[in-house]
Amino acid sequence: DGGITQSPKYLFRKEGQNVTLSCEQNLNHDAMYWYRQDPGQGLRLIYYSQIVNDFQKGDIAEGYSVSREKKESFPLTVTSAQKNPTAFYLCASSVLDRRGNEQFFGPGTRLTVL
Amino acid sequence: QKEVEQNSGPLSVPEGAIASLNCTYSDRGSQSFFWYRQYSGKSPELIMSIYSNGDKEDGRFTAQLNKASQYVSLLIRDSQPSDSATYLCAVKRVSELSFGAGTTVTVRA
């Protein structure tokens, strides 16, 4: 089956810890994205990548880091510098298309800071 | 001014009625527009994309785009209880999407 997987589904973190969220896709998409969603709010872009070994900051990159060593994988690390990390984290991917940018989402990871 | 604005709702419609959702955007140069449906606790699901002025129909869904007014809408005909969800409007920036906060729709039986 083609799709996007994220793990874990739920993650609990103590204050001061770094945690890494996994995102894998087998859709052969070039572009991958990380969003954060807070209750009652829309999606805010953290980072995105259009090619292996390259990525760009989104609107709220502070306190986060990413890597893109393989086309299929785009892990997100939430560092201890992120002041309010409790949120629903969504990974998406898309083909690179000058006109459209239909993004498809994984099931998400819900992160809670204890 | 937010890049993408939607009425937050909630929008309550009776079963079988038409639900009308609105979205305005600030970047006049935007060319691509998308509607996503998000059930509570789940991730967004793409339901419509539209690139040209006018209407685009897909089953019970119709997207309408007016670039001159910087306005895109979604109509849901014959609304069903399964349509109860939050609907997110997204607009393409240079190489990524900007999302509105979403409109919550409740279809009452």
Interface residues (C-beta under 8 A of the other chain):
Chain A: A31 Y33 Y35 G40 Q41 G42 L43 R44 L45 Y48 Q50 G58 L90 R99 G100 N101 E102 Q103 F104 F105 G106 P107 G108
Chain B: V4 S8 Q31 S32 F34 K42 S43 P44 E45 L46 S49 Y51 L88 A90 K92 S95 E96 L97 S98 F99 G100 A101 G102
